[in-house]
């Protein structure tokens, strides 16, 4: 008798309480091995693959791609051990391991933590006599369904590999499965994801289907937009593969409906169906709603808290960076790994923090103390497709320019690919913000709570400058320091910024602190 075990979303650490399902890595009916990644989720810190601690057959999945789940919510159920008689067909359970003792699970909850066996090749369980459901299948619809001859765990559609970009699935094309509970298991799992949820538009319970088959729409975002716009998905023609209705189709139909004259609209039937429910805001203004969740939500929460709690102030100064640029050229011409400009600025930051440790601190308001930190964990702002993230270079004070360049390059690439770990995004004590890459000269940034200061660097551009008593064209940069006025006064902040500017103008000043 197979035992059905429920795998719940684990605690991913760093105080995270929820995660968004980005991409399912398994379908209902797949055979999974212990510690095999089954789902990719996005937290407020990073995207991670979550391995399943059980080995067996996936019988149900909970949550569509794009759904946000709290920690402790069920992710999927797995049938472990020999299947019940007639529950999954007469054949034996197809497992790559061949050892039932391994199905007990290792208890791992995150890739890279603890031991992890190499993932087994996924296979799909196909009981004898199982066939495709009659009629045309829409993209992402299950391989089996009512009347297909399956007993118990029905297989889900494999979806289209081309419908996803690496790490960033298209919400309009992401495929979801239609799992069912394992027959004869004696377990009544929670309601799993359905391929065709009813459209809540005030019609009958089967409003999600057309007269001649299912509505070709998968994304829950598309369904919600249709509901808010008062559109019937059965009346829309999809522009996606096999007639799939996309977000663009719904938005186009909504704009057409909003701009059409009232007299040109078709008359209502004698007994019209109830109007679709709309939120109060939707009746006053139309527009695209972007949920504040994931990285964007975490940034919003942190910046709002910083503005509420930190009495910040900003000072700035222009500096002649010509000598710093020349020094970098000479360093790279000498051979060896290339030194980045960001690494030189980071080296200047750590030297300045050694002289002004008040700015490498945090404020404990409960104890009413300023905590000066021993190590400098330097955060730097990086713009990615997922939004603004701040990777942290640990122990930056102990690194030279070459080591800093390598670490900046590694973390920047991880940020672009969405593979930063929670540990690489937390623990910063001071932030270096190079907003010059956006082509701007200055800014008054918001401090990255709970830090006490942030150094901003604008673009370096040729400007007229008095050099050695004569007017010359020099490479000029604007430097700004935003600081928590609770940890120091303007004199300390000005001294820090002036030292940074002196090092930028005369890099040999750094030799005094080496």
Secondary structure by P-SEA (a helix, b strand, c coil): cbbbbbbcccccccccccccccccccccccccccccccbbbbcccbbbbbbbccccccccccccccccccccccccccccccccccccccccccccccccccccccccccccccccccccbbbbbbcccccccccccccccccccccccccccccccccccccccccccccccbbbbbcccccccccccccccccccccccccccccccccccccccccaaaaaaaaaacccccccccccccccccaaaaaaaaaaaaaccccccccccccccccccccccccccbbbbbbccaaaaaaaaaaaaaaaccbbbbbbbcccaaaaaaaaaaaaaaccccccaaaaaaaaaaaaaaacccccccccccccbbbbbcccbbbbbbbccccbbbbbbcccccccaaaaaaaaaaaaaaaaaccccccccccccbbbbcccccccccccccccccccbbbbbcbbbbccccccccccccbbbbbbbbbccccccaaaaaaaaaaaaaaaaccccccccc
